[in-house]
């Protein structure tokens, strides 16, 4: 018993020591803000900010608030969609072949049959004239139509419209033109709901001829500067600097040496221009430098965000309640941040949240970026290998059991290692994310070593400890703010932007399955169940339900609902409630308790950024039923897609097949399981019920179902290898397990 307590204490101590706490959060600045100068440089990478020789960029890294931003959109990660998401403050899309023009610029109408001017084309489509000096979007109706097809509520021109409704102005300068081909997406950040930016210059006048440059042109910094520095209105000015974009698009045809030399030249020109900007910004202007992809299709990654205002009290690292992570923000946070800074109400359609500054330095920032990028790079191969190994283990183990095969000792270790892998991913991912070979070698050696030690125990203690190691570290880590899960291969990926905090669907399934397994193994060795035991099990399950539901811990609404089903079935079966009308009412009552707990925690203990269920409740209260329908459709679409194409779906289906086979072969195996291990059998039934509930309630439910069912199929195979192939239990006879606590 002392050894068990020591193990538990050591585990909790390790999790506490690796816990990290957020720094003090504060607004960017309290000084009144007259203008925002937003410079977007497609193709500017985080690595460019590390490259020496750019004094003004280096100065900004030291004196500005810095963050790394993902670029998740409402569709593919194209450049046009990236700009659309930035301007809408939510997941949005924009057609790449519809551009922005000055009213007097020549364009070709649909089908390429008629040449006209952009102003006339806009009037023909919208029934109103474009103001002189403005920038118009003749494709505004197509933009609206494209966004109506996706499962997000998008308000066209959300950022520009909100500013203009408040009496503030917007200005857009620069372009990404490829020679004579217009490429202009920056007005997506400044246009109003009708597709008009009141002031701007995005034509050829923003370029200067240079035959040695890609497409024979380069940015006319002097002309952009003259227009920007002379702008006196209050509002937002967006400047698009396209030289790096043109280099990226043209670069594959260039010599690597010439390309690198030209990149350095472009960065030097950009740096010199930033020097002029910083010297003229003053205290009442916010300078923001961002980047999007370099124009390559489906380009994922993290992109730099630097925000500087001379009156800023203490520069640091950017964060937001969208990510709840130091140095990490989402692209949808930028528009709400600017509106918040300028005293403009944030539209309900914006999913993002205003950014804050957290105390931190560049060392912390680069450490975070390196870890996130390393895990993102290795995650697909690591998880695919894990899934492939699971499938091979299932087939091999099933074959051995059916053929009464030998090798039961090493197969037990392999089964157990598969169950322990989520625990190892939790504690080892951050320290092994240097290479695939390091990850694989460490996991295999550590997993087999753990398994070799634990397989010396008899069946019930073995399964108890396997379950305990599955759920306890995740729960403790979640209570500490998730310092381990955020760097786990089974955690979440800030680059993809699906989830940033709480318990993701992978570990939700792990906690659901392993907690029921541990409880079943513990109850199996108890001769009777007192009222205290029943109460303890009920409180244990309810505590885990609260953990899932709480917006400041697990933040997993689907997990809370699925666990209400799984834990409810487990409780009723553990304590032999017959399936009668009364039992059905009890089950419905437990489900209602789960739903009410979820609602109560999100209503009574709101956080700055509400969980999915918190936002859904807010939409329901406000009568925004359209948004709720969008969320449901989005979740269903994601689930169907993952079931069809995800490797997790194959694991889940293969596990179900293995369970179906083991139910009938070898003969009498299922009967022996129910007679010898009735509580384990009850636990397995509850895990299956919870898995199916997770499949229904979660937007990536197949992932939760696949990670939960591991705690059914692997324990059954361990029992099968030990006892259905002629072996004996490690302690006591095969017919009479030793009683007592595990």
Secondary structure as GFF3:
##gff-version 3
##sequence-region A 1 742
A	DSSP	alpha_helix	2	17	.	.	.	ID=ss1
A	DSSP	beta_strand	25	26	.	.	.	ID=ss2
A	DSSP	beta_strand	35	40	.	.	.	ID=ss3
A	DSSP	alpha_helix	46	50	.	.	.	ID=ss4
A	DSSP	alpha_helix	55	63	.	.	.	ID=ss5
A	DSSP	beta_strand	65	69	.	.	.	ID=ss6
A	DSSP	alpha_helix	79	88	.	.	.	ID=ss7
A	DSSP	beta_strand	101	102	.	.	.	ID=ss8
A	DSSP	beta_strand	106	108	.	.	.	ID=ss9
A	DSSP	three_ten_helix	110	112	.	.	.	ID=ss10
A	DSSP	beta_strand	115	117	.	.	.	ID=ss11
A	DSSP	alpha_helix	118	126	.	.	.	ID=ss12
A	DSSP	beta_strand	135	136	.	.	.	ID=ss13
A	DSSP	alpha_helix	140	148	.	.	.	ID=ss14
A	DSSP	alpha_helix	158	165	.	.	.	ID=ss15
A	DSSP	beta_strand	169	175	.	.	.	ID=ss16
A	DSSP	three_ten_helix	186	189	.	.	.	ID=ss17
A	DSSP	beta_strand	196	197	.	.	.	ID=ss18
A	DSSP	beta_strand	199	201	.	.	.	ID=ss19
A	DSSP	three_ten_helix	204	206	.	.	.	ID=ss20
A	DSSP	beta_strand	207	209	.	.	.	ID=ss21
A	DSSP	three_ten_helix	214	216	.	.	.	ID=ss22
A	DSSP	beta_strand	217	219	.	.	.	ID=ss23
A	DSSP	alpha_helix	221	229	.	.	.	ID=ss24
A	DSSP	beta_strand	235	241	.	.	.	ID=ss25
A	DSSP	alpha_helix	243	250	.	.	.	ID=ss26
A	DSSP	three_ten_helix	251	253	.	.	.	ID=ss27
A	DSSP	alpha_helix	256	281	.	.	.	ID=ss28
A	DSSP	beta_strand	285	290	.	.	.	ID=ss29
A	DSSP	beta_strand	303	308	.	.	.	ID=ss30
A	DSSP	beta_strand	317	320	.	.	.	ID=ss31
A	DSSP	beta_strand	328	329	.	.	.	ID=ss32
A	DSSP	alpha_helix	333	341	.	.	.	ID=ss33
A	DSSP	beta_strand	355	358	.	.	.	ID=ss34
A	DSSP	alpha_helix	362	402	.	.	.	ID=ss35
A	DSSP	alpha_helix	408	432	.	.	.	ID=ss36
A	DSSP	alpha_helix	436	454	.	.	.	ID=ss37
A	DSSP	alpha_helix	459	479	.	.	.	ID=ss38
A	DSSP	three_ten_helix	485	487	.	.	.	ID=ss39
A	DSSP	alpha_helix	505	524	.	.	.	ID=ss40
A	DSSP	alpha_helix	531	549	.	.	.	ID=ss41
A	DSSP	alpha_helix	557	574	.	.	.	ID=ss42
A	DSSP	alpha_helix	581	604	.	.	.	ID=ss43
A	DSSP	alpha_helix	612	621	.	.	.	ID=ss44
A	DSSP	alpha_helix	625	645	.	.	.	ID=ss45
A	DSSP	alpha_helix	647	662	.	.	.	ID=ss46
A	DSSP	alpha_helix	669	676	.	.	.	ID=ss47
A	DSSP	alpha_helix	678	697	.	.	.	ID=ss48
A	DSSP	alpha_helix	701	719	.	.	.	ID=ss49
A	DSSP	pi_helix	720	724	.	.	.	ID=ss50
###
